[in-house]
Amino acid sequence: MTPRFFTVAALATLSACTYPYAPPALPPVTRPAPPSSYAAAAEQRAPVTILISIDGFRPDYLDRGVTPNLSRLAAAGVSAAMRPSFPSKTFPNHWTLVTGVVPDRHGITANSMEDPARPGETFTMATDDPFWWNAAEPIWVTAERAGIRTATMFWPGSNVAWGGTRASVWPYETTGGMRPHDWQQYAEPVDDRQRVDSIIDWLRRPAATRPQFLTLYFEEVDTAGHRFGPGDPRTTQAVAHADAAIGRLTAELAALGQPANLVIVSDHGMAPTDSRRTIALDRVVPATDARVVEAGPYATLTPLPGRDAAVAAALLRPHPHMQCWRSRQLPARFRYGSNSRIPPYLCLAEDGAGGAWTIAKTAPTAQRSDGAHGFDNDAPDMRALFIASGPAFRAGRKLPTFDNTDVAPLLRDLLGLPAGQGLDGSDRPFRAALIAGPQARTLPHGS
């Protein structure tokens, strides 16, 4: 499933997307300001923090020779192959990146989910009812409460009035809640140039109204990876296109004289899949015994009334290329399974050297080769991108793999916020790579 979000219209637009990509355009040539005026501008501007997601970007995409801008930022700062949270899906991981807690706790447990408290209702990537999101506070709300102005150029959940309550009857008004000071409703037709321009336009404001924390989101690498697989040349073209957008952003920041700490991440990696490696669930458990809630790299199922014993007998025995558990008995390392939004049974497909398998309700009727994510979050091809560069970071630091729950604590350091309470991550992986001081805007616990 290609992860898109916020509006049904945006989801429909995705299906109309065409490929292959044209060769990526080079960032526009900008005339640098004279050294004296650039230095003055830089001195007048405090560093901002920009969190950038390139959806579905595997760290090894940097090895393809098409990412001069990202590679330059990695060399000038900090990089790592980051471990996503389980499940390695778009919405759960984007919400973890900005809350610092795992999906089992923050409640966005899947791209599509149900809640016993809302029978008959399904969460989709267009859902903005705060009910689904309110369990963990995102970084932009924390920042706004502290008087730090924020702006989001797309991010899953940034259009939600967090903490608010939506009426159950028309016109479904939402009372209370908080959003970023500035935010844009996701729309896929807004191209990379327009997205970068929005960031720069916000930063052209006077200091009193200029955002200090911003987010930016690009989806094209994930889209190409899903359609063609991670090894396809068209996916490499999408990687180059995203890199060109990053190059344009850094050029515009330099022209503006705006120092910035860039934290560039992805939500997950991508595995090559093929319809010939499919497990058909209807051959394992009859549709008369269980309802399939979600399928793909993992599947979740709910037994029909009186059929739990039959479902357990069918699922909990050994299966080729798939392992199933009662959700509350998943291995502890997944940190997943206790939330009431997770169905009672979960089956995980194999993602190994012989190729990734997927789980479907029924056997496929047509052959295809493409890509997917949602596998074991510790699988090598589920690794996510992490690059951080700017005045807060030392140069040339390659970090060991860490969990993406650690990103939100890092952002707190960069924004001068106190350490969060009850988070699942910490800033520990970054302490040796951070430069303390007012220019870096870091706190002592992050140095």
Secondary structure as UniProt FT lines:
FT   HELIX           8..15
FT   HELIX           35..44
FT   STRAND          48..54
FT   TURN            55..56
FT   HELIX           59..64
FT   HELIX           68..76
FT   STRAND          78..83
FT   HELIX           90..99
FT   HELIX           103..106
FT   STRAND          113..114
FT   TURN            116..117
FT   TURN            119..120
FT   STRAND          122..123
FT   TURN            125..126
FT   HELIX           130..132
FT   TURN            133..135
FT   HELIX           139..145
FT   TURN            146..147
FT   STRAND          150..153
FT   TURN            156..159
FT   STRAND          165..166
FT   TURN            170..171
FT   STRAND          174..175
FT   STRAND          182..183
FT   TURN            188..189
FT   HELIX           192..203
FT   HELIX           207..209
FT   STRAND          213..218
FT   HELIX           220..228
FT   TURN            230..231
FT   HELIX           233..256
FT   STRAND          260..265
FT   STRAND          271..280
FT   HELIX           281..283
FT   TURN            287..289
FT   STRAND          290..294
FT   STRAND          298..303
FT   TURN            305..306
FT   HELIX           308..315
FT   TURN            320..321
FT   STRAND          322..326
FT   HELIX           327..329
FT   HELIX           332..334
FT   TURN            340..341
FT   STRAND          345..349
FT   STRAND          351..352
FT   TURN            353..354
FT   STRAND          355..360
FT   STRAND          369..372
FT   TURN            377..378
FT   HELIX           380..382
FT   STRAND          384..389
FT   TURN            391..392
FT   STRAND          397..398
FT   HELIX           404..406
FT   HELIX           407..415
FT   HELIX           428..433
FT   TURN            438..441
FT   HELIX           444..446
//
